[in-house]
Amino acid sequence: MDDKTYQLMKELTETEGLPGFEDRVYNLMKREIKTITNETTTDNLGSIVGKVGDSGPKIMLAGHLDEVGFIVSNITKKGFLKIKALGGWWGHVMLAQRVKVLTSKGDLTGVIGSKAPHVLSVEERKKVLKIDKMFIDIGASSDEEARSFGVEVGDPVATICPFEVLPNKKTLLARTWDNRAGCYVALKVLEKLQSSSLPNQLFSGATVQEEVGLRGAQTLAQTILPDISFATDVGVAGDTPGMDQDAANLELGNGPILGFLDRSMVPHRKLRDFVVNIAKEYNIPFQRELMTGGATDGGKFHLAGSGVPTLVVSVPSRYIHSHVSMVHLDDLNNAVDLLVQVISALDEQTVQKIKGLEG
């Protein structure tokens, strides 16, 4: 990995962007897109894409900017912060973790706490602690002191974990691969195709508020009204001890994931088969994913206008929706390579055949 790639990954994964509070990572994404193209499109919620290609069918490719986190819902008399989740969380992964409260006066470090385990009853110890029983301790002694630090109800709260390349040099650890991995892929595809004679118009970037209901996906797709769309995200890796291989058979390093089913979408069959054939033609490894318990931006992309043939192209990730996650460098690179080949082949005739209007 070169220094430029390392720095991009570090900035993407360490920059905060909670649902509805994506400003910081939006500005980073905008900066990176503008190094590739001056043609950008945004919706009114904060999704952003860059455009390359002058004519032909419109191809949309997007990850999502937002990450799971929290929002301050109350400040107690003793200065502790009560929180509500932004996105899906499981209580087991939260306690004793450091967090960052983003206030009007600057960022504050806190720790997620709860009633000490020493005083829990036997029955309480058997249950996953609910978020409403947790709090954030920022070291304040009163609500007045907490507010003097700048904290107010409604402030977003982000996780803390630095980006790190692990010893094998290909396993990458960070706090927000869900879904800065998809943002990275979208940027690299845009970069690789910027000087190509594309047979289409590529709109590539990221949406907002995916973790709270695929909201930016809906508004971005309605803004662009693409002919073909791809959502770039992460999938649940099943290559760790205790995982059920029937439920999650994805492995780090075995290639990008093609979504064959999720809770929000059955992918367009002709587009799915087209991408599979491209992967085989160029010897790009890939994995298939069928899941019933999750959704992606593709669930909204494919419903825009009269319907948009859509496929989800993801990378496997360990420990998502926690303070830390892992992906594999080869999976990221292969996802980029696959999408570059696919998009390069989507001329007007091919798109019309995929859409079922001829052939």
Secondary structure, DSSP 8 states (H G I E B T S, - for coil): --HHHHHHHHHHHHS--BTTB-HHHHHHHHHHHHTT-S-EEE-SSS-EEEEE-SSSSEEEEEEE----EEEEEEE-TTS-EEEEEES---GGGTTT-EEEEEETTEEEEEEEE-S-GGG--HHHHTS---GGG-EEE-S-SSHHHHHHTT--TT-EEEE----EE-TTSSEEEES-HHHHHHHHHHHHHHHHHTTS--SSEEEEEEES--TTTSHHHHHHHHHH--SEEEEEEEEEB--STT--TTT--B-TTS--EEEEEBTTB---HHHHHHHHHHHHHTT---EEEE-SS---THHHHTTSTT---EEEEEEEEBS-SSS-EEEEHHHHHHHHHHHHHHHHT--HHHHHHHHTS--
